[in-house]
């Protein structure tokens, strides 16, 4: 909880995952509505196949920035604990 309050732990990756599942559900519903509705069956099939792939790729790209930040933070912490700082006097 301490890390969350001081912005060391990010909330956005969790929100991105929630958005992913909502968008995935939307793609499935929209695909079936197009297939069984008045629109083209091919459009519905495209939405069912390509929709989840595009949504997943977009969410992965957004989460990638947070993973890069976490990795760089881990590297910084490992370097600062392994190498003692010398006085430059």
Buried (B, 14 or more C-beta within 10 A) or exposed (E): EEEEEEEEEBEEBEEBEEBBEEBBEBBBEBBEEBBEEEEEEEBBEEBBEEBBEEBEEBBEEBBEEEEEEEEEEEEEEEEEEEEEEEEEE
